[in-house]
Amino acid sequence: MNHEQSRRSFIRSAAAGAIGAGAAAHLVSATSWGASGRGTSARLKVGVIGCGGRGTGAVSDILSASPDVELWAMGDAFIDRVNSSRNNLAGLEESLASRCRVPDERCFAGFDAYQKVLASGVDIVILATNPHFRPMHFEAAVAAGKHVFMEKPVAVDPAGVRKVIAAGEEAARKRLTVVAGTQRRHETSYLAAMAKVREGAIGRIVSANCAWNQGGLWVVKKEPAWSDTEWHLRNWLYFAWTSGDHIVEQHVHNLDVCNWAIGATPLRCVASGGRQVRTAPEYGHIYDHFAVQYEYPGGVTVHSYCRQQPGCKDRVAEQFLGTDGVLDTSPGFASIAGANRWRFSERNNNPYVQEHRDLMSSVLGGQGLNEAKAVAEATLTAVMGRMAAYTGKEVTWEFALNESKLDLTPPAYAFGPLPTPEVAMPGRTPLI
Ligand SMILES: NC(=O)c1ccc[n+]([C@@H]2O[C@H](COP(=O)([O-])OP(=O)(O)OC[C@H]3O[C@@H](n4cnc5c(N)ncnc54)[C@H](O)[C@@H]3O)[C@@H](O)[C@H]2O)c1
């Protein structure tokens, strides 16, 4: 669909009431486009909630993906993060920077910043805080009738996953667009590989292995002036309540690809893991390695590994063993060995921009693209792997989805004391 067509179909679908309240309200200005082209008032308004690295990156990506949007409002727990994001965005090339000059009165800080962004007149929101807050922010965004781009993972526990699934269904009823930051689903080489799987090029998948093994990520030491809560939020990778642990925060990408290729979610898993290298207090209480064996319907087994230990062999990949061949999905270099040899030979795309192109074409065309369920399932796949490793017990999908009472929400969203939980101990940590 070209740009003119997409504008026209946006107006058509808005008139038909097929889009969310925010975008529908925008129809007044959208219909006032003159022959001279788009004015500021004709653009869809984007709000960003969570102005860190990815929130800032996603703003740049959506501006690159479409000339029909402008950044309208920004929210973060901390005003210094809003300001640094605003400064970084000001340094983009002019065609992008000119569409993200947000005045102070539409910059919000605090735990309620998300509500202020949602009430500021935006049509689309980017949800890019740490994943703990995603269920709450997503639920509020859908209730407010906004189209959503939300980063993975979308929760840290079963309670959050259930909330995301329910809000995703509500978004579908409202025909809102929901795109998730599982960008492999928008990447040309992955799409080509999945088309090969669907056409039977490797036969029936019987097992798979996937990994996100790398060195460390950033870590923020506690400053004396900070409360525990502030430190947990600024150093969020290392607390299960804020990140879900690295199996959820990072490895969710690979597990999503497994669910996608196999076309199912796991029935059960067993796992082991621990904390061997990163034992200093700044690493909170999370593990630094996991190994999980997932069983899918039909006896398909997925062996999953993730590690954040510097100085070791890195591997970020998925491999699928079928009755007729083996698929390696390495981004940009996907290939099949076996009877139907194949190698991805097209130009790969930038999936971070493509996911926003797909979002915009759904918003403008009223298509209601909705990735909430898939990313919620990928998140639960990772969460159940963590639960199995922390407790040493087998965890079933049924238990994690419908019975588990695990909810990592702290007693209050307030800046104050918040002790670091004990490191989980298999055989002793209860499965709840
Ligand atoms: N798809 C990808 O490849 C990819 C890459 C990087 C990060 N991510 C995901 O993006 C999300 C953000 O990661 P990041 O690297 O940008 O982290 P970050 O720490 O740079 O940014 C997170 C921001 O959220 C803010 N925040 C925390 N709690 C908040 C609240 N209650 N309300 C408003 N703001 C709040 C923080 O102050 C911070 O500025 C994570 O879920 C992460 O897993 C995805």
The ligand as a Gaussian input file, in Angstrom:
#p B3LYP/6-31G(d) Opt

LIG

0 1
 N       13.266000      -5.781000      21.121000
 C       14.506000      -5.618000      21.474000
 O       15.447000      -6.044000      20.787000
 C       14.818000      -4.904000      22.759000
 C       16.095000      -4.348000      22.937000
 C       16.334000      -3.685000      24.149000
 C       15.372000      -3.621000      25.132000
 N       14.140000      -4.182000      24.908000
 C       13.088000      -4.133000      25.945000
 O       12.665000      -2.789000      26.090000
 C       12.295000      -2.532000      27.447000
 C       13.102000      -1.346000      27.965000
 O       14.473000      -1.658000      27.905000
 P       15.596000      -0.512000      27.852000
 O       16.843000      -1.169000      27.431000
 O       15.085000       0.645000      27.090000
 O       15.710000      -0.129000      29.406000
 P       16.043000       1.317000      30.007000
 O       16.377000       1.128000      31.444000
 O       17.023000       2.002000      29.142000
 O       14.650000       2.083000      29.877000
 C       13.524000       1.791000      30.673000
 C       12.927000       3.118000      31.123000
 O       11.684000       2.877000      31.785000
 C       11.600000       3.799000      32.855000
 N       10.619000       3.324000      33.833000
 C       10.748000       2.369000      34.777000
 N        9.607000       2.217000      35.457000
 C        8.722000       3.086000      34.918000
 C        7.351000       3.402000      35.184000
 N        6.660000       2.770000      36.148000
 N        6.750000       4.348000      34.439000
 C        7.440000       4.997000      33.470000
 N        8.743000       4.758000      33.183000
 C        9.364000       3.799000      33.898000
 C       13.021000       3.870000      33.395000
 O       13.244000       5.001000      34.186000
 C       13.819000       3.879000      32.103000
 O       14.059000       5.180000      31.622000
 C       12.541000      -3.843000      28.184000
 O       11.367000      -4.596000      28.269000
 C       13.541000      -4.562000      27.318000
 O       13.488000      -5.962000      27.456000
 C       13.855000      -4.797000      23.737000

